[in-house]
Amino acid sequence: MTIWGILIGGAAGLAVGGPIGGLLGAAAGLFAEQQIRRQTDPEQARKVAFTVAVIALSAKMAKADGMVTKAEIEAFRARVDIPQKDVERVGKFWDLARQTPEGFAAYARQTVELFGPRSAILEQLLDLLFTIARADGAITAEEWAYLSEVGHIFGYDEAGFNRLSDIYSGESPPPHLILGIAPDASLEEAKAAWKALARTHHPDQLIAAGMPEEFISAATDRLAQINHAYQTLAGQIRARTA
């Protein structure tokens, strides 16, 4: 069963508390015709919790500047694999998340508790939020404030968030920035940074950490970006030191 089938077909039976659990409970009423099943699989619970966090933070991201646009919703769908048969129900879940009384900070804090500060899986979530923010043009001041606050809650200091914003705000960042090293780094430093990032951002690692496979295409894009950055920078270093 897909993560969407689990989410709208009885996920409220999972042992997930906090605002994420509250949203699941509200969804159980939304999909009242579905039979709520008691489930205890902790791995499945983490995947459902991640999915709910993505929907909640994405929905609230889309209205950060006071208006949800078609482009923002399409940006979400473009980065997440949702079968056509589930689109309508997922859309209802999105609307429910957008209207919940809990602020986005509550969902962000619980997500950190579940997956750890500055983890690769949280960086993937920030990538999605940046995608939504820039979907309808330039990122607005309200959206920047939202992204910055989520980044702070996720454990990134100002320098760390600025680096991620340079990577994910739609520009073409230099390869050393993608790898998180100095512009004049050695080939050995570049290789070490590349290996570490490629390992932590590998789709298999993210799936093991709790990311459902329906979200993995974005992770594959990130890994390709990391690999390309290393190949480009390695070529530049060799040319510079030849």
MIDOSE-1310 file (N, C-alpha, C; in nm, 2 decimals, decimal comma, always signed):
residues 242
mtiw	+0,08/-0,12/+0,00/+0,00/+0,00/+0,00/+0,09/+0,12/+0,00; +0,05/+0,23/-0,08/+0,13/+0,35/-0,08/+0,11/+0,42/+0,05; +0,20/+0,52/+0,07/+0,19/+0,60/+0,20/+0,06/+0,68/+0,20; +0,01/+0,71/+0,08/-0,12/+0,79/+0,07/-0,24/+0,69/+0,11
gili	-0,23/+0,57/+0,07/-0,33/+0,47/+0,11/-0,34/+0,45/+0,26; -0,22/+0,45/+0,32/-0,21/+0,43/+0,46/-0,26/+0,56/+0,53; -0,22/+0,67/+0,48/-0,26/+0,80/+0,54/-0,41/+0,82/+0,55; -0,48/+0,79/+0,43/-0,62/+0,82/+0,43/-0,70/+0,70/+0,45
ggaa	-0,64/+0,59/+0,48/-0,71/+0,47/+0,50/-0,70/+0,41/+0,64; -0,66/+0,49/+0,74/-0,66/+0,44/+0,88/-0,53/+0,47/+0,95; -0,46/+0,57/+0,91/-0,33/+0,60/+0,98/-0,35/+0,66/+1,12; -0,48/+0,70/+1,15/-0,50/+0,76/+1,28/-0,48/+0,66/+1,39
glav	-0,48/+0,53/+1,35/-0,45/+0,42/+1,45/-0,31/+0,41/+1,49; -0,22/+0,48/+1,42/-0,08/+0,48/+1,46/-0,05/+0,56/+1,58; +0,06/+0,51/+1,65/+0,09/+0,58/+1,78/+0,18/+0,70/+1,75; +0,11/+0,81/+1,71/+0,18/+0,93/+1,68/+0,11/+1,04/+1,76
ggpi	+0,18/+1,11/+1,85/+0,11/+1,21/+1,93/+0,14/+1,35/+1,88; +0,12/+1,45/+1,97/+0,15/+1,59/+1,93/+0,06/+1,64/+1,82; +0,10/+1,76/+1,76/+0,02/+1,82/+1,66/+0,00/+1,73/+1,54; +0,11/+1,65/+1,51/+0,10/+1,56/+1,39/-0,01/+1,46/+1,42
ggll	-0,01/+1,40/+1,54/-0,12/+1,31/+1,57/-0,25/+1,37/+1,57; -0,26/+1,50/+1,62/-0,39/+1,57/+1,62/-0,44/+1,59/+1,48; -0,35/+1,61/+1,38/-0,39/+1,63/+1,24/-0,44/+1,50/+1,19; -0,37/+1,39/+1,22/-0,42/+1,26/+1,18/-0,56/+1,23/+1,24
gaaa	-0,58/+1,26/+1,36/-0,71/+1,24/+1,42/-0,82/+1,32/+1,35; -0,79/+1,45/+1,31/-0,89/+1,53/+1,24/-0,91/+1,47/+1,10; -0,81/+1,41/+1,04/-0,83/+1,35/+0,91/-0,92/+1,23/+0,92; -0,91/+1,16/+1,03/-1,00/+1,04/+1,05/-1,14/+1,08/+1,04
glfa	-1,18/+1,20/+1,09/-1,31/+1,25/+1,08/-1,34/+1,29/+0,93; -1,24/+1,34/+0,87/-1,26/+1,38/+0,73/-1,29/+1,27/+0,64; -1,22/+1,16/+0,66/-1,24/+1,03/+0,58/-1,32/+0,93/+0,67; -1,43/+0,97/+0,71/-1,51/+0,90/+0,81/-1,55/+0,76/+0,76
eqqi	-1,56/+0,75/+0,63/-1,61/+0,62/+0,57/-1,50/+0,51/+0,58; -1,37/+0,56/+0,60/-1,26/+0,47/+0,61/-1,26/+0,40/+0,75; -1,22/+0,28/+0,75/-1,21/+0,21/+0,88/-1,08/+0,23/+0,94; -1,08/+0,29/+1,06/-0,95/+0,32/+1,13/-0,90/+0,19/+1,19
rrqt	-0,77/+0,15/+1,15/-0,71/+0,03/+1,19/-0,61/+0,06/+1,30; -0,60/-0,02/+1,40/-0,50/+0,00/+1,50/-0,37/-0,06/+1,45; -0,26/+0,02/+1,44/-0,13/-0,02/+1,39/-0,02/+0,01/+1,49; +0,08/-0,07/+1,49/+0,19/-0,05/+1,59/+0,32/-0,05/+1,52
dpeq	+0,33/-0,06/+1,39/+0,46/-0,06/+1,32/+0,53/+0,07/+1,34; +0,64/+0,08/+1,42/+0,71/+0,20/+1,44/+0,77/+0,26/+1,31; +0,82/+0,18/+1,22/+0,87/+0,23/+1,09/+0,76/+0,29/+1,01; +0,65/+0,23/+1,01/+0,54/+0,29/+0,93/+0,49/+0,42/+1,00
arkv	+0,50/+0,42/+1,13/+0,45/+0,54/+1,20/+0,55/+0,66/+1,17; +0,68/+0,64/+1,16/+0,77/+0,74/+1,12/+0,74/+0,79/+0,98; +0,71/+0,70/+0,89/+0,69/+0,74/+0,75/+0,56/+0,83/+0,74; +0,46/+0,78/+0,82/+0,33/+0,86/+0,82/+0,36/+1,00/+0,88
aftv	+0,43/+1,00/+0,99/+0,46/+1,13/+1,06/+0,54/+1,22/+0,97; +0,63/+1,17/+0,89/+0,71/+1,25/+0,80/+0,61/+1,31/+0,69; +0,52/+1,22/+0,64/+0,43/+1,27/+0,54/+0,34/+1,38/+0,59; +0,29/+1,36/+0,71/+0,20/+1,46/+0,77/+0,27/+1,59/+0,79
avia	+0,40/+1,58/+0,83/+0,48/+1,70/+0,86/+0,50/+1,78/+0,73; +0,53/+1,70/+0,62/+0,55/+1,76/+0,49/+0,42/+1,83/+0,44; +0,31/+1,77/+0,46/+0,18/+1,83/+0,41/+0,15/+1,95/+0,50; +0,17/+1,94/+0,63/+0,13/+2,05/+0,72/+0,22/+2,17/+0,69
lsak	+0,35/+2,15/+0,68/+0,44/+2,26/+0,66/+0,43/+2,32/+0,52; +0,41/+2,23/+0,42/+0,39/+2,28/+0,29/+0,26/+2,36/+0,27; +0,15/+2,31/+0,33/+0,03/+2,39/+0,33/+0,04/+2,52/+0,39; +0,11/+2,53/+0,51/+0,12/+2,66/+0,58/+0,22/+2,74/+0,51
maka	+0,32/+2,68/+0,44/+0,42/+2,76/+0,36/+0,34/+2,83/+0,25; +0,25/+2,76/+0,18/+0,18/+2,82/+0,07/+0,09/+2,94/+0,11; +0,05/+2,95/+0,23/-0,03/+3,06/+0,27/+0,05/+3,16/+0,36; +0,18/+3,14/+0,36/+0,26/+3,23/+0,44/+0,25/+3,38/+0,40
dgmv	+0,23/+3,40/+0,27/+0,21/+3,54/+0,22/+0,06/+3,57/+0,20; -0,03/+3,49/+0,26/-0,17/+3,52/+0,26/-0,25/+3,47/+0,14; -0,18/+3,40/+0,05/-0,26/+3,35/-0,07/-0,19/+3,22/-0,12; -0,28/+3,12/-0,13/-0,23/+2,99/-0,19/-0,26/+3,00/-0,34
tkae	-0,16/+2,98/-0,42/-0,17/+2,98/-0,56/-0,17/+2,84/-0,62; -0,23/+2,84/-0,74/-0,23/+2,71/-0,82/-0,09/+2,66/-0,84; +0,00/+2,76/-0,87/+0,14/+2,72/-0,90/+0,21/+2,65/-0,78; +0,18/+2,70/-0,66/+0,23/+2,64/-0,54/+0,18/+2,50/-0,52
ieaf	+0,06/+2,48/-0,54/+0,00/+2,34/-0,52/+0,06/+2,25/-0,63; +0,08/+2,30/-0,75/+0,13/+2,22/-0,86/+0,28/+2,19/-0,83; +0,35/+2,28/-0,76/+0,49/+2,26/-0,73/+0,50/+2,14/-0,63; +0,41/+2,14/-0,53/+0,41/+2,03/-0,44/+0,38/+1,90/-0,51
rarv	+0,29/+1,89/-0,60/+0,26/+1,77/-0,67/+0,37/+1,73/-0,76; +0,45/+1,82/-0,81/+0,56/+1,79/-0,90/+0,67/+1,72/-0,83; +0,68/+1,75/-0,70/+0,80/+1,69/-0,62/+0,76/+1,57/-0,54; +0,63/+1,54/-0,54/+0,58/+1,43/-0,46/+0,50/+1,34/-0,54
dipq	+0,52/+1,21/-0,53/+0,45/+1,11/-0,62/+0,32/+1,08/-0,55; +0,21/+1,13/-0,61/+0,07/+1,11/-0,57/-0,01/+1,04/-0,68; -0,05/+0,92/-0,67/-0,13/+0,86/-0,77/-0,26/+0,94/-0,80; -0,30/+0,94/-0,92/-0,42/+1,02/-0,96/-0,54/+0,99/-0,88
kdve	-0,56/+0,86/-0,84/-0,68/+0,82/-0,76/-0,68/+0,88/-0,62; -0,56/+0,92/-0,57/-0,55/+0,98/-0,44/-0,54/+1,13/-0,43; -0,53/+1,19/-0,55/-0,51/+1,34/-0,55/-0,62/+1,42/-0,48; -0,74/+1,38/-0,50/-0,85/+1,46/-0,44/-0,84/+1,45/-0,29
rvgk	-0,82/+1,33/-0,24/-0,82/+1,31/-0,09/-0,70/+1,38/-0,03; -0,58/+1,37/-0,10/-0,46/+1,44/-0,05/-0,49/+1,59/-0,05; -0,56/+1,64/-0,15/-0,59/+1,78/-0,15/-0,68/+1,82/-0,04; -0,77/+1,73/+0,00/-0,85/+1,76/+0,12/-0,77/+1,76/+0,25
fwdl	-0,67/+1,67/+0,25/-0,58/+1,67/+0,37/-0,50/+1,80/+0,38; -0,45/+1,84/+0,26/-0,38/+1,97/+0,25/-0,46/+2,08/+0,30; -0,59/+2,09/+0,26/-0,67/+2,20/+0,30/-0,70/+2,19/+0,45; -0,71/+2,07/+0,51/-0,73/+2,05/+0,65/-0,61/+2,10/+0,72
arqt	-0,49/+2,07/+0,68/-0,37/+2,11/+0,74/-0,35/+2,26/+0,74; -0,39/+2,32/+0,63/-0,38/+2,47/+0,61/-0,46/+2,54/+0,71; -0,57/+2,48/+0,75/-0,67/+2,55/+0,84/-0,66/+2,51/+0,99; -0,56/+2,42/+1,02/-0,55/+2,38/+1,16/-0,51/+2,50/+1,25
pegf	-0,56/+2,50/+1,37/-0,53/+2,62/+1,46/-0,38/+2,62/+1,50; -0,31/+2,50/+1,50/-0,17/+2,49/+1,54/-0,09/+2,57/+1,44; +0,00/+2,65/+1,49/+0,09/+2,72/+1,40/+0,20/+2,63/+1,34; +0,27/+2,67/+1,23/+0,36/+2,59/+1,17/+0,48/+2,55/+1,26
aaya	+0,51/+2,64/+1,36/+0,62/+2,61/+1,45/+0,60/+2,48/+1,53; +0,48/+2,45/+1,56/+0,45/+2,33/+1,64/+0,48/+2,20/+1,56; +0,44/+2,21/+1,43/+0,47/+2,09/+1,34/+0,62/+2,08/+1,32; +0,69/+2,20/+1,30/+0,83/+2,20/+1,28/+0,91/+2,14/+1,40
rqtv	+0,87/+2,18/+1,52/+0,94/+2,13/+1,64/+0,92/+1,98/+1,66; +0,80/+1,93/+1,63/+0,78/+1,79/+1,65/+0,86/+1,71/+1,54; +0,87/+1,76/+1,42/+0,95/+1,70/+1,32/+1,09/+1,69/+1,36; +1,15/+1,79/+1,42/+1,28/+1,78/+1,47/+1,30/+1,68/+1,58
elfg	+1,20/+1,67/+1,67/+1,20/+1,56/+1,77/+1,20/+1,42/+1,71; +1,13/+1,41/+1,60/+1,13/+1,28/+1,54/+1,25/+1,24/+1,46; +1,31/+1,34/+1,39/+1,42/+1,30/+1,30/+1,56/+1,37/+1,33; +1,56/+1,45/+1,43/+1,69/+1,51/+1,47/+1,72/+1,63/+1,40
prsa	+1,79/+1,73/+1,47/+1,82/+1,86/+1,41/+1,92/+1,84/+1,30; +1,91/+1,93/+1,20/+2,00/+1,94/+1,08/+2,02/+1,80/+1,01; +1,93/+1,71/+1,02/+1,94/+1,58/+0,95/+1,91/+1,60/+0,80; +1,96/+1,50/+0,72/+1,94/+1,51/+0,58/+1,79/+1,51/+0,54
ileq	+1,71/+1,44/+0,62/+1,57/+1,43/+0,59/+1,50/+1,56/+0,61; +1,55/+1,64/+0,71/+1,49/+1,78/+0,73/+1,54/+1,87/+0,62; +1,66/+1,85/+0,57/+1,71/+1,93/+0,46/+1,62/+1,91/+0,34; +1,58/+1,78/+0,32/+1,49/+1,75/+0,20/+1,36/+1,82/+0,22
lldl	+1,31/+1,83/+0,34/+1,19/+1,90/+0,36/+1,20/+2,05/+0,34; +1,31/+2,11/+0,38/+1,34/+2,25/+0,35/+1,34/+2,27/+0,20; +1,41/+2,18/+0,12/+1,41/+2,19/-0,02/+1,27/+2,20/-0,08; +1,18/+2,12/-0,03/+1,04/+2,12/-0,08/+0,98/+2,25/-0,05
lfti	+1,00/+2,31/+0,07/+0,94/+2,43/+0,11/+0,99/+2,55/+0,02; +1,12/+2,54/-0,01/+1,18/+2,64/-0,10/+1,11/+2,63/-0,24; +1,09/+2,51/-0,28/+1,03/+2,49/-0,41/+0,89/+2,55/-0,42; +0,81/+2,53/-0,31/+0,68/+2,59/-0,31/+0,69/+2,74/-0,30
arad	+0,78/+2,80/-0,22/+0,79/+2,94/-0,21/+0,83/+3,01/-0,34; +0,91/+2,95/-0,42/+0,95/+3,02/-0,54/+0,86/+2,98/-0,66; +0,76/+2,90/-0,64/+0,68/+2,84/-0,75/+0,60/+2,95/-0,83; +0,56/+3,06/-0,76/+0,48/+3,16/-0,83/+0,56/+3,29/-0,85
gait	+0,69/+3,28/-0,85/+0,78/+3,39/-0,88/+0,88/+3,41/-0,76; +0,92/+3,54/-0,74/+1,02/+3,56/-0,64/+0,96/+3,53/-0,50; +1,05/+3,48/-0,41/+1,02/+3,45/-0,28/+0,99/+3,58/-0,20; +0,87/+3,59/-0,14/+0,82/+3,71/-0,08/+0,89/+3,73/+0,06
aeew	+0,88/+3,85/+0,12/+0,94/+3,87/+0,25/+0,88/+3,78/+0,35; +0,74/+3,76/+0,34/+0,67/+3,67/+0,44/+0,72/+3,53/+0,43; +0,74/+3,49/+0,30/+0,79/+3,35/+0,28/+0,93/+3,33/+0,33; +1,02/+3,43/+0,31/+1,15/+3,43/+0,36/+1,15/+3,42/+0,52
ayls	+1,06/+3,49/+0,58/+1,05/+3,49/+0,73/+1,01/+3,35/+0,77; +0,91/+3,29/+0,70/+0,87/+3,15/+0,73/+0,98/+3,05/+0,72; +1,05/+3,06/+0,60/+1,16/+2,96/+0,58/+1,27/+2,98/+0,68; +1,30/+3,10/+0,71/+1,41/+3,12/+0,81/+1,37/+3,07/+0,95
evgh	+1,25/+3,09/+0,99/+1,20/+3,04/+1,12/+1,20/+2,89/+1,12; +1,15/+2,82/+1,02/+1,15/+2,68/+1,01/+1,30/+2,63/+1,01; +1,39/+2,69/+0,94/+1,53/+2,65/+0,94/+1,59/+2,67/+1,08; +1,55/+2,77/+1,15/+1,60/+2,79/+1,29/+1,55/+2,68/+1,38
ifgy	+1,43/+2,65/+1,37/+1,37/+2,54/+1,45/+1,44/+2,40/+1,41; +1,47/+2,39/+1,29/+1,54/+2,26/+1,24/+1,68/+2,25/+1,29; +1,73/+2,36/+1,35/+1,87/+2,36/+1,41/+1,98/+2,43/+1,33; +1,94/+2,50/+1,23/+2,04/+2,56/+1,15/+2,07/+2,70/+1,20
deag	+2,19/+2,74/+1,22/+2,23/+2,88/+1,25/+2,22/+2,96/+1,13; +2,25/+3,09/+1,14/+2,23/+3,18/+1,03/+2,31/+3,14/+0,91; +2,44/+3,11/+0,94/+2,53/+3,07/+0,83/+2,48/+2,94/+0,76; +2,43/+2,85/+0,84/+2,39/+2,72/+0,78/+2,26/+2,74/+0,70
fnrl	+2,17/+2,82/+0,75/+2,05/+2,85/+0,67/+2,08/+2,93/+0,54; +2,17/+3,02/+0,55/+2,21/+3,10/+0,43/+2,27/+3,01/+0,33; +2,35/+2,91/+0,37/+2,40/+2,82/+0,27/+2,29/+2,74/+0,20; +2,20/+2,69/+0,28/+2,09/+2,61/+0,22/+2,00/+2,70/+0,13
sdiy	+1,98/+2,82/+0,17/+1,89/+2,91/+0,09/+1,96/+2,94/-0,04; +2,10/+2,95/-0,04/+2,17/+2,97/-0,17/+2,15/+2,85/-0,26; +2,15/+2,73/-0,20/+2,14/+2,60/-0,28/+1,99/+2,59/-0,33; +1,89/+2,62/-0,25/+1,76/+2,58/-0,28/+1,67/+2,70/-0,33
sges	+1,72/+2,82/-0,34/+1,63/+2,93/-0,37/+1,62/+2,95/-0,52; +1,67/+2,86/-0,60/+1,65/+2,86/-0,75/+1,76/+2,91/-0,83; +1,87/+2,96/-0,76/+1,99/+3,01/-0,83/+2,08/+2,89/-0,87; +2,19/+2,92/-0,93/+2,29/+2,81/-0,96/+2,41/+2,83/-0,87
ppph	+2,41/+2,77/-0,75/+2,52/+2,79/-0,66/+2,65/+2,73/-0,71; +2,76/+2,79/-0,67/+2,89/+2,73/-0,71/+2,91/+2,60/-0,64; +2,99/+2,51/-0,70/+3,00/+2,37/-0,65/+3,06/+2,36/-0,51; +3,15/+2,45/-0,47/+3,20/+2,45/-0,34/+3,09/+2,47/-0,23
lilg	+3,00/+2,56/-0,27/+2,89/+2,59/-0,17/+2,80/+2,46/-0,15; +2,77/+2,39/-0,26/+2,69/+2,27/-0,25/+2,76/+2,17/-0,16; +2,89/+2,16/-0,18/+2,97/+2,06/-0,10/+3,00/+2,12/+0,04; +2,97/+2,25/+0,07/+3,00/+2,30/+0,20/+3,14/+2,32/+0,24
iapd	+3,23/+2,35/+0,14/+3,37/+2,37/+0,17/+3,41/+2,50/+0,11; +3,54/+2,54/+0,15/+3,59/+2,67/+0,11/+3,62/+2,67/-0,05; +3,61/+2,79/-0,10/+3,64/+2,80/-0,25/+3,77/+2,75/-0,29; +3,87/+2,76/-0,20/+4,01/+2,72/-0,24/+4,04/+2,58/-0,17
asle	+3,94/+2,50/-0,15/+3,96/+2,37/-0,09/+4,05/+2,28/-0,18; +4,12/+2,18/-0,12/+4,20/+2,09/-0,19/+4,11/+1,98/-0,25; +4,17/+1,90/-0,34/+4,09/+1,79/-0,40/+4,05/+1,69/-0,29; +4,14/+1,67/-0,20/+4,12/+1,57/-0,09/+4,00/+1,62/+0,00
eaka	+3,99/+1,75/+0,03/+3,88/+1,81/+0,10/+3,75/+1,80/+0,03; +3,76/+1,82/-0,10/+3,64/+1,81/-0,19/+3,59/+1,67/-0,19; +3,68/+1,58/-0,20/+3,64/+1,43/-0,21/+3,58/+1,39/-0,08; +3,64/+1,43/+0,03/+3,58/+1,39/+0,16/+3,44/+1,45/+0,18
awka	+3,42/+1,58/+0,15/+3,29/+1,64/+0,16/+3,19/+1,57/+0,07; +3,23/+1,54/-0,05/+3,14/+1,47/-0,15/+3,10/+1,34/-0,09; +3,19/+1,26/-0,04/+3,16/+1,12/+0,01/+3,06/+1,13/+0,13; +3,08/+1,23/+0,22/+3,00/+1,24/+0,33/+2,86/+1,28/+0,29
lart	+2,84/+1,38/+0,20/+2,71/+1,42/+0,16/+2,64/+1,31/+0,08; +2,72/+1,25/-0,01/+2,65/+1,14/-0,09/+2,60/+1,03/-0,01; +2,67/+1,00/+0,10/+2,63/+0,90/+0,19/+2,50/+0,94/+0,27; +2,50/+1,06/+0,33/+2,39/+1,10/+0,41/+2,26/+1,13/+0,32
hhpd	+2,28/+1,17/+0,20/+2,17/+1,21/+0,11/+2,13/+1,09/+0,02; +2,19/+0,98/+0,03/+2,15/+0,87/-0,06/+2,01/+0,83/-0,03; +1,93/+0,80/-0,13/+1,79/+0,76/-0,11/+1,77/+0,65/-0,01; +1,86/+0,55/-0,02/+1,85/+0,43/+0,07/+1,86/+0,48/+0,22
qlia	+1,95/+0,57/+0,24/+1,97/+0,62/+0,38/+1,85/+0,70/+0,43; +1,79/+0,78/+0,34/+1,67/+0,86/+0,37/+1,55/+0,77/+0,40; +1,54/+0,67/+0,32/+1,43/+0,57/+0,34/+1,44/+0,50/+0,47; +1,57/+0,47/+0,51/+1,59/+0,40/+0,64/+1,56/+0,50/+0,75
agmp	+1,58/+0,63/+0,73/+1,55/+0,73/+0,83/+1,40/+0,76/+0,85; +1,32/+0,72/+0,75/+1,18/+0,74/+0,77/+1,11/+0,81/+0,65; +1,18/+0,83/+0,54/+1,12/+0,90/+0,43/+1,05/+0,80/+0,34; +0,92/+0,82/+0,31/+0,85/+0,72/+0,22/+0,91/+0,73/+0,08
eefi	+0,89/+0,62/+0,01/+0,95/+0,62/-0,13/+0,88/+0,72/-0,22; +0,76/+0,76/-0,19/+0,68/+0,86/-0,27/+0,75/+0,99/-0,27; +0,85/+1,02/-0,18/+0,92/+1,15/-0,17/+1,06/+1,14/-0,23; +1,10/+1,02/-0,28/+1,24/+1,00/-0,30/+1,29/+1,06/-0,43
saat	+1,20/+1,10/-0,52/+1,26/+1,16/-0,64/+1,33/+1,29/-0,61; +1,29/+1,37/-0,52/+1,36/+1,49/-0,48/+1,49/+1,46/-0,42; +1,50/+1,35/-0,35/+1,63/+1,31/-0,29/+1,73/+1,26/-0,40; +1,67/+1,20/-0,50/+1,76/+1,16/-0,62/+1,81/+1,28/-0,69
drla	+1,73/+1,39/-0,70/+1,78/+1,51/-0,76/+1,89/+1,57/-0,68; +1,87/+1,57/-0,55/+1,98/+1,63/-0,46/+2,11/+1,55/-0,47; +2,10/+1,42/-0,48/+2,22/+1,34/-0,49/+2,29/+1,37/-0,62; +2,21/+1,38/-0,73/+2,27/+1,42/-0,86/+2,34/+1,55/-0,85
qinh	+2,28/+1,65/-0,78/+2,34/+1,78/-0,77/+2,47/+1,77/-0,69; +2,48/+1,69/-0,59/+2,60/+1,67/-0,51/+2,71/+1,61/-0,60; +2,67/+1,50/-0,67/+2,77/+1,44/-0,76/+2,82/+1,53/-0,87; +2,73/+1,61/-0,93/+2,77/+1,70/-1,03/+2,87/+1,81/-0,98
ayqt	+2,83/+1,86/-0,86/+2,92/+1,96/-0,79/+3,06/+1,91/-0,77; +3,07/+1,78/-0,72/+3,21/+1,73/-0,70/+3,28/+1,71/-0,83; +3,21/+1,66/-0,93/+3,28/+1,64/-1,06/+3,33/+1,77/-1,12; +3,24/+1,88/-1,11/+3,28/+2,01/-1,16/+3,40/+2,07/-1,08
lagq	+3,39/+2,06/-0,95/+3,49/+2,12/-0,87/+3,62/+2,04/-0,88; +3,62/+1,91/-0,89/+3,74/+1,83/-0,90/+3,81/+1,87/-1,03; +3,73/+1,89/-1,14/+3,79/+1,93/-1,26/+3,86/+2,07/-1,25; +3,79/+2,16/-1,18/+3,85/+2,30/-1,16/+3,98/+2,29/-1,08
irar	+3,98/+2,21/-0,97/+4,10/+2,20/-0,89/+4,21/+2,14/-0,97; +4,19/+2,03/-1,04/+4,30/+1,97/-1,12/+4,35/+2,07/-1,22; +4,26/+2,15/-1,29/+4,31/+2,25/-1,38/+4,39/+2,36/-1,31; +4,35/+2,39/-1,19/+4,42/+2,50/-1,12/+4,56/+2,46/-1,07
ta	+4,57/+2,33/-1,04/+4,70/+2,28/-0,98/+4,79/+2,21/-1,08; +4,74/+2,21/-1,20/+4,82/+2,14/-1,31/+4,95/+2,22/-1,34
